């Protein structure tokens, strides 16, 4: 008799923490003027927040991404 373990809450928490980590990492790259890497990390963070259902954090991350992209790479 095998019981299926519900790990969905753990995955949601994992995705959110991973997103937080990527945003923090992107901030360090931004301070070092590594804007392309910053955008890559923010894009990954956005995906993690989306997977974790953190829509507010995802929207905030997308907004930051768009601001940095417009400021340093034009439109």
N, C-alpha and C positions, 0 to 999 in steps of 0.2 A: 504494500500500500504506500504509494508515494503522494506526498502533499506538495502542492505548488506553493512556493514562498513568494509573497507579494513584495517586490523590491522597488516598486514604482516611486515611493517616497524617497528612498535612498538615491535613486537616479536623479530625481528632481533636485535634491540637495547637492548632489555631485555636480550637475550641470551649472547650478547657480554659483557654487564655490569656484568652479573652473572659470566661469565667466568673470567673477570678481578678480581672480588671479591674473587673468589675461588683461583686464583693464588696468590693474596695478602695474603690470609689466609694461604695458603700452605707455603709461605715464613716465616711466624711466626712460624709455626710448625717445619720447617727445622732448624731455629735458635735454637729451643729448643730440637734439636736432636730427634724429633718424626718423623722418616723417613717413617714409614708405613703410618701414617696419611697424610704426605706430598704427598705420591704417590696416595693415595685415592683422595685427593683434586685435584691434577693435572689431574687425570683421569676424574673427573667430569667436570673440566674446559675445557678439551679437547672436551668432548661431547657437552658442551654449545657452544663452538666456532664452532664446526661442524654444529650444528643446526642453528646457526646464520650466517653461510656462511663465517666466518672469517678464511679462510684457512691458511693464513700466521700465525696468532696467534695460530691456532690449531697445525700447524707444529712445531712452536717454543715450545709450551707446551709439545708436544710429545717428542721432542729432550731433553728438561729439564728432563722429566719423565725418559727417558732411561738413561741419565747420572747419575741421582741420584740412580736409580735402580742398575746400574752396579757398582757404587762406594760403595754403602752400603750393597748390597745384592748379589753381584757377578752376574754372567750372567745366 
